Amino acid sequence: MLKGLDPLLSPDLLWVLAAMGHGDDLALVDANHPAERIAQATVSGRIVRLPGLTMARAARAILSVLPIDDFVADPVRRMEVVGEAAAIPAVQREVQAEIDGAAGRPLAMAGLERFAFYEAAEQAFAIVQVGDVRPYGCFLIRKGVIAG
């Protein structure tokens, strides 16, 4: 255990978050996502699993140490609901609240069509797969910098 860190931040997850550079994406995905296959194409080739958690709880732990990029227009992206691009399922609303809290302001998520999301996830630094089984709990979070 480390003092002051969320206990959900495992050694493997901390390594991923620390090894990411400014502008790298973290793919935070639900239990339904083809994470094992996509992880092989990522920069690190790593997948970290967080079973038994809700997506919002996992996002809260990650965002407690991961700065969100504020140099780009869309630092957080979500998988769109197939056939209803504007729909925002409960899992996405819950993660939106965690993102807004971490950013200290409302920070809109951009939508990506399902297969475009898969392609973007392959370009991520790593995959974090959460045990949340609700569909469309898939996000890309771009790492920012810590100034000063």
Phi and psi in degrees as a GROMACS rama.xvg file:
@    title "Ramachandran Plot"
@    xaxis  label "Phi"
@    yaxis  label "Psi"
@TYPE xy
-120.709  140.137  LEU-2
-67.2377  133.622  LYS-3
83.0675  -3.03629  GLY-4
-101.467  144.413  LEU-5
-58.3666  129.918  ASP-6
-64.2799  -12.2575  PRO-7
-76.7309  -13.423  LEU-8
-81.8095  92.6978  LEU-9
-72.3814  163.726  SER-10
-55.2899  -42.2826  PRO-11
-63.8511  -42.0952  ASP-12
-68.0281  -41.6251  LEU-13
-61.3229  -38.949  LEU-14
-60.2402  -48.0296  TRP-15
-58.0371  -49.6379  VAL-16
-64.5597  -38.1535  LEU-17
-73.8028  -34.9792  ALA-18
-75.4659  -23.5074  ALA-19
-61.9927  145.545  MET-20
-105.464  169.47  GLY-21
-56.3883  128.082  HIS-22
94.0942  -9.03568  GLY-23
-76.9257  145.688  ASP-24
-98.9222  143.982  ASP-25
-108.358  126.513  LEU-26
-91.8022  113.977  ALA-27
-106.305  109.941  LEU-28
-128.056  159.759  VAL-29
-84.32  177.122  ASP-30
-67.0456  -19.2317  ALA-31
-85.2851  -14.6244  ASN-32
-69.2236  142.834  HIS-33
-75.6251  59.2259  PRO-34
-64.4266  -39.2289  ALA-35
-61.6379  -45.5463  GLU-36
-66.1807  -46.7134  ARG-37
-69.6272  -34.1324  ILE-38
-59.1498  -32.5309  ALA-39
-62.0598  -25.8346  GLN-40
-92.0951  -10.2391  ALA-41
-70.1521  168.052  THR-42
-56.5062  -46.7972  VAL-43
-89.7022  -19.0722  SER-44
71.8659  12.8693  GLY-45
-101.537  147.778  ARG-46
-129.289  132.245  ILE-47
-115.543  129.315  VAL-48
-105.869  136.584  ARG-49
-124.211  79.3558  LEU-50
-72.1273  154.56  PRO-51
74.7059  15.5439  GLY-52
-117.649  157.58  LEU-53
-82.3374  158.842  THR-54
-63.775  -39.6033  MET-55
-63.4429  -39.7994  ALA-56
-66.4214  -41.1712  ARG-57
-64.8925  -43.5036  ALA-58
-61.3094  -41.3627  ALA-59
-59.6402  -45.212  ARG-60
-62.9909  -47.1024  ALA-61
-63.6345  -44.9826  ILE-62
-72.6803  -9.67537  LEU-63
-71.0101  -18.5806  SER-64
-127.611  -15.5863  VAL-65
-98.5181  115.193  LEU-66
-73.1055  141.774  PRO-67
-90.228  134.242  ILE-68
-60.906  127.336  ASP-69
-112.784  17.3389  ASP-70
-99.8368  -2.95943  PHE-71
-124.091  157.749  VAL-72
-73.2975  -27.8742  ALA-73
-131.634  67.4086  ASP-74
-71.4758  -17.8825  PRO-75
-125.985  125.089  VAL-76
-123.378  152.953  ARG-77
-128.477  155.102  ARG-78
-77.6927  128.058  MET-79
-73.5804  150.492  GLU-80
-70.4681  129.362  VAL-81
-60.2515  125.098  VAL-82
81.386  -6.20914  GLY-83
-143.184  67.1342  GLU-84
-55.509  -30.7654  ALA-85
-84.8359  -11.2398  ALA-86
-67.0928  140.445  ALA-87
-123.679  99.3168  ILE-88
-66.028  164.224  PRO-89
-54.1091  -42.6176  ALA-90
-60.1825  -36.5341  VAL-91
-73.918  -36.2828  GLN-92
-64.1252  -39.9478  ARG-93
-65.043  -43.0725  GLU-94
-69.0359  -35.8412  VAL-95
-56.8447  -41.8855  GLN-96
-62.7261  -38.6198  ALA-97
-68.3804  -39.1521  GLU-98
-65.0377  -46.7494  ILE-99
-59.9979  -40.9408  ASP-100
-64.3624  -42.7812  GLY-101
-67.898  -37.7317  ALA-102
-79.1433  -19.4373  ALA-103
76.5473  14.1148  GLY-104
-167.313  161.824  ARG-105
-62.6578  131.621  PRO-106
-134.733  99.3326  LEU-107
-62.7384  143.574  ALA-108
-93.5324  135.421  MET-109
-84.0142  148.227  ALA-110
-95.6021  144.045  GLY-111
-127.108  134.541  LEU-112
-58.3618  151.916  GLU-113
-48.8116  -53.3328  ARG-114
-73.6792  -29.3881  PHE-115
-66.2917  -35.3767  ALA-116
-63.7438  -45.6038  PHE-117
-57.6757  -43.7844  TYR-118
-63.894  -42.4763  GLU-119
-66.6083  -36.7692  ALA-120
-64.1335  -32.7034  ALA-121
-64.8986  -22.8419  GLU-122
-90.3437  -3.7262  GLN-123
-68.8246  166.14  ALA-124
-71.7474  -41.5553  PHE-125
-160.226  170.388  ALA-126
-113.836  134.823  ILE-127
-117.032  115.651  VAL-128
-104.35  122.352  GLN-129
-98.7295  148.828  VAL-130
-73.2594  3.89501  GLY-131
-66.3366  121.766  ASP-132
-90.8105  -3.82212  VAL-133
-66.954  133.07  ARG-134
-67.6879  155.362  PRO-135
69.6419  24.1126  TYR-136
-92.578  58.4808  GLY-137
-128.916  127.067  CYS-138
-139.907  151.958  PHE-139
-118.975  126.85  LEU-140
-121.334  121.58  ILE-141
-90.1946  128.825  ARG-142
-73.8411  134.898  LYS-143
-101.346  -158.754  GLY-144
-116.722  160.04  VAL-145
-109.588  114.603  ILE-146
-91.9349  139.745  ALA-147
